[in-house]
Amino acid sequence: MKLSPLQQYGIVTANYWAFTLTDGALRMLVVFHFHQLGYSTLEIAFLFLFYEFFGVLTNLYGGWIGARYGLRLTLWAGTLLQILALVMLIPVAASWPKLLSVVYVMVAQAISGIAKDLNKMSAKSAVKVLVPAESASASSTLYRWVAILTGSKNALKGAGFFLGGLLLTLIGFRGAVIVMAVMLLVVLVL
């Protein structure tokens, strides 16, 4: 069954939205959980250092990967890497030595940073499917669709922050990362 360009875009956008919710939730889970464990502000900030650094590297090379292997692969890889990052965080325990916890979570965050930028690049590039390149207003239309996607991402990231705090309160750190990993797996299969 061949999907229309709008249906294809809808599928990619749904994946991106689910990913964005879990990404925002994961940020809050890590901040709140490690704050509860007594980590300092600087130690918590270090947990996100690799997330940002590897996100930058992914942006540098992601376009080449997408052009060479296709956006479908980068979308799937991003979603699978986020699931891996979530699963990696399941065994994190309060009893671990502080340095081990920080390094381990930094590695998981690095994977999550790569996942975020692969997923974001795929979703924003998929907009081009909707906009015929030969139309006179193609550039304007493309920017408008990307702006809508980016705006929705920012709103969903905020909702994800709330979701992370809510999940941590209701089911704890491990339960929250398990629920989010399962949620993304369901989205990936769909």
C-alpha positions in Angstrom: 0.0 0.0 0.0 1.5 3.3 -1.1 1.1 6.1 1.4 0.5 9.7 0.2 3.1 12.3 1.0 0.8 13.7 3.7 0.4 10.3 5.3 4.2 9.7 5.2 4.7 13.1 6.8 2.1 12.3 9.5 3.9 9.1 10.4 7.3 10.8 10.7 5.8 13.7 12.7 4.0 11.3 15.1 7.4 9.5 15.7 9.1 12.9 16.2 6.4 14.0 18.7 6.6 10.8 20.7 10.4 11.1 20.7 10.3 14.7 21.8 8.0 13.9 24.7 10.3 11.2 25.9 13.4 13.4 25.3 12.0 16.2 27.5 10.8 13.8 30.1 14.2 12.1 30.2 16.0 15.5 30.8 13.7 16.1 33.8 14.0 12.6 35.1 17.8 12.8 35.2 17.8 16.3 36.8 15.3 15.5 39.5 16.5 12.0 40.2 20.1 13.0 40.6 19.1 16.1 42.6 17.2 13.7 45.0 20.4 11.6 45.3 22.3 14.7 46.5 24.3 15.5 43.4 25.5 19.1 43.1 24.3 21.4 40.4 27.7 21.1 38.6 27.6 17.3 38.7 24.1 17.3 37.3 25.2 19.7 34.5 28.1 17.3 33.6 25.5 14.6 33.0 24.3 16.6 29.9 27.7 17.6 28.6 28.0 14.6 26.2 24.3 14.9 25.2 25.1 18.3 23.7 28.6 17.5 22.4 27.5 14.4 20.6 24.4 16.2 19.3 26.7 18.7 17.6 28.8 15.9 16.0 25.6 14.3 14.8 24.4 17.5 13.2 27.8 17.7 11.4 27.6 14.2 10.0 23.9 13.4 10.0 23.1 15.1 6.7 25.7 13.0 5.0 24.4 9.9 6.6 20.8 10.8 5.6 21.8 11.6 2.0 23.8 8.4 1.7 21.6 5.9 3.5 18.2 7.6 3.6 16.1 9.5 6.1 14.1 6.4 7.0 17.3 4.8 8.4 18.2 8.0 10.4 14.7 8.2 11.8 14.8 4.5 12.9 18.3 4.7 14.1 17.5 7.8 16.2 14.4 6.1 17.8 16.4 2.9 18.5 19.3 4.8 20.0 16.8 6.6 22.3 15.3 3.3 23.4 18.9 2.1 24.1 19.7 5.2 26.1 16.5 4.7 28.2 17.2 1.0 28.7 20.8 1.8 29.8 19.4 4.0 32.6 17.2 1.2 34.1 20.0 -0.3 36.3 21.3 3.1 37.6 21.3 2.8 41.4 21.7 5.1 44.3 24.3 2.8 45.7 26.7 3.2 42.8 29.8 5.2 43.4 29.3 8.9 42.4 31.9 8.9 39.6 30.6 5.7 38.1 27.0 7.0 38.1 28.1 10.3 36.4 30.2 8.6 33.7 27.6 6.0 33.0 24.8 8.5 32.7 27.0 10.7 30.5 27.4 7.8 28.1 23.7 7.2 28.1 23.1 10.9 27.5 25.6 10.9 24.6 23.6 8.2 22.9 20.4 10.2 23.6 22.0 13.3 22.1 22.9 11.4 18.9 19.4 10.0 18.8 17.8 13.4 19.2 19.6 15.0 16.3 19.1 12.0 14.0 15.4 12.1 14.7 15.1 15.9 14.4 17.0 15.9 11.1 14.8 13.2 9.7 11.6 14.9 10.7 12.5 18.3 9.4 13.8 16.9 6.2 10.6 14.9 5.7 8.8 18.2 5.2 10.3 18.5 1.7 8.0 15.6 0.7 5.0 17.8 1.1 6.3 20.8 -0.8 6.6 20.5 -4.6 10.0 22.0 -5.4 8.7 23.5 -8.7 6.1 25.7 -7.1 6.8 29.4 -6.9 6.2 29.6 -3.2 8.0 26.4 -2.3 10.6 28.1 -0.2 8.0 30.0 1.8 5.8 27.0 2.2 8.8 24.8 3.3 9.8 27.4 6.0 6.2 27.6 7.3 6.0 23.8 7.7 9.4 23.6 9.4 8.3 26.4 11.7 5.2 24.5 12.6 7.2 21.4 13.3 9.8 23.3 15.3 7.1 25.1 17.3 5.3 21.8 18.1 8.6 20.4 19.1 9.2 23.2 21.6 5.7 22.8 23.1 6.0 19.0 23.3 9.5 19.3 24.9 7.8 21.4 27.7 5.1 18.9 28.0 7.8 16.2 28.3 9.4 18.1 31.1 6.1 17.9 33.0 5.7 14.3 32.0 9.2 13.4 33.4 8.4 15.0 36.8 5.0 13.3 36.9 6.4 9.9 36.0 9.2 10.3 38.6 6.7 11.2 41.3 4.2 8.4 40.4 6.4 5.4 39.4 10.0 6.3 40.2 13.1 6.6 38.0 13.2 3.0 36.8 9.5 2.7 36.2 9.6 6.0 34.2 12.4 5.0 31.9 10.8 1.6 31.3 7.5 3.2 30.4 9.2 5.6 28.0 11.3 2.9 26.3 8.1 0.8 25.8 6.2 3.8 24.5 9.0 4.5 21.9 9.2 0.9 20.9 5.4 0.8 20.2 5.8 4.0 18.2 8.7 2.5 16.2 6.7 -0.6 15.5 3.7 1.4 14.4 
